[in-house]
Amino acid sequence: MQNKKGILTVIASVVCASIVSSVITLSLVGERNVAYTPQAESRDYGIVAVTDTTAERKKLTVNEIAKLVGPSIVGISCTTKVQSYFGMQQSESSGSGIILTSDGNIVTNNHVIEGATSIKVKLNTGSEYNAVLIGADKKTDIAVIKITPNEELHVASIGDSEAVEVGDLAVAIGNPLASELFGTVTAGVISGVNRTMVIDQREMTLIQTDAAISPGNSGGALINHYGEVIGINSVKLVDDAAEGLGFAIPMKEAIPIIKDLTDSGYVKGRPVIGVTVREITPELAYYNNLLVDHGLYVMSVAENSGAYKAGLKRGDIIVKFDGKNVNTSSELNSIRDKHKAGDVIMLTFIRAGREMNVPIALTEETPNKK
């Protein structure tokens, strides 16, 4: 997707973080104490309370939404270590988060806390707490952190992101440009639903809004006209020819991920083959004396993975998976992701000019195990 300048840019809302996509460039963007009055009875969803949409509810003004949900939004500041010309140095970044439980669970974007050596959370009361990472998932850009509060927390009410329609009121609350603008409220409409975007070679389905989202808003809330969180603000498209293109992760997509991260520290059941690959180009084939100029060159095989047990080795060339031709990593991953851990899939590869077929048992991807 290109414009007259060649490529579109999306700024994600964490301050000082960026992600580049092969389709469009997306960079990850990263004080009052008011009473919390829930809008409707909620049903338990395991780790967050999701509003019962059958209950009678009143549409709120932006002012009412700000007072209701503002105390549920936190500021997050992180310290990371980065390699520079002068050696390892500390770097600071910031973003936003949403309080999920009264005992201190908070959801944010993975890119807000990725690589952090320390995480601090600031409440709208002004209180600050150290946070620990419960679990993070790069693929969905979701992370759960936890504080141990010594005060009452205002838990966000979670709404039905599937019920939103184009033109509905949308309110964003977050901390653009770090704590200097803590608790900034912006309002607009739902501009689109089920938008498919590619971020860092990951395909994501997002809610589009024209409510202003700026660096530091990442991990903050996108809220409907009932004061319910329907999305986690994540990215903003920036281009000379476009304005007001912000995107949020729908809560319907986020809740199962949040539950797995809270319960297990990772997303359960996600399949992995157990190989790292490089896409073969004519140049790569020529300089490495390969017998084929297509497919995926196996760079490494993870020990005890399905690929390892099936006998794959470095230098093998994968040409088919589940009976379908594969020439890019995205094609291989797309087929893999249609299955679940435990499924057995036929893989076709070439070794020393000979085409071979082997069944691969997909294993579960777990932390530090690919």
C-alpha positions, 0 to 999 in steps of 0.5 A: 500500500503506497502513496505518492511518497512511496510508503505510508507510516503508522505511529504506534503510541508508545513514546520511543518505540517503533515497528516496521511492516513489510506492507506499510510501516507501522511504528508502535506509539506508545489528576483527579480522584472521581467516584466510580459508578458502574453502568451495568451489572457485569458477568465474570469472564475469568479475569475481567468483568464484561458488561452484560449488554442485556441490562438497561444502560444510559448513553453518557456524555464525554464528560461523564465518560472521562469521570467514570473511566479516567481513574481506570487508566494508568501511566506506565514508564519503563527503563530499558537497556540499549546498546550504543556506541558508548556501550550499554545505556539506559533508555526511558519509554512510556505508555498507558494501561487499563486496570482490570482487577481490584488486586492490581492486574493491568493490561497494556501493549507488549511494545510498551513494556518490551525489553523493560528492566523496570516498570513503574505505574502511576495512578490518576491519584498520583500514587506510583507503584513498581510493577511486575510482568505477568505475561506478554505476547508480541504477536497480539501486542498485549501484555499484562503487568501487576502492581500491589496497591495499598489503596482502592483501584477503579476497575474498568468496565469491559464492553462488547467490541462486536456491538460497536457500529461505524459512527458510534461515539469513541473516546480515547483516554491515555497519556500522550507524551508521557506523564506531562499530559496524564489522563488526556481525553480525546473524542471522535467516532468509530470510523471502521470495524474489522480493519486488517492491518499488518504490523511487524509482519503480523496481521491484526484485526483492529477497530478504527477511530478518529479519536486522537491517539498520540505517542504515549497513548499505547495501552490506553482505552478506547471507550464506547458511549456507555463508558465501557472499554471496547479496545486497547489503543495501539497504532496511528496511521500518519501520512500527509494525505490522511488524518485521524486514523487511529486503531485499537485492539478489540476487547473480544480479541484481547480477552482470551489473550489476557486470560492466558497471560494471566493464568499461564504467562503465555498464550496457550495452544499456539502451534510452532513448527520448530524451524527458522527459515530464510526466503530463497531468492535467485541471488541466494540460490546462485551464491549458495549453489542451491538446486532450486530458486524457490521455497524456504531455506532452513537456517536452524531447527529447535531441539525436541520440536516437531521439525527436529523429531521429523529429521529436518536439518539446516540446509533443507529447503521447504517447498510445501506445507499441508500440501500448499506451496510456500515461498515466504515466511508469511505463507508458512505461518499463515498455514500453520496458524490455521492449526493447533498444537498437536496437529500433524501436518505433511511437510515437503522439503528438498535435500540434496536434490531429492524431494521428501515428505514427512509428517510434522507434529506441531508443538505448543509455543511456550516462553523461551521455546520456539 
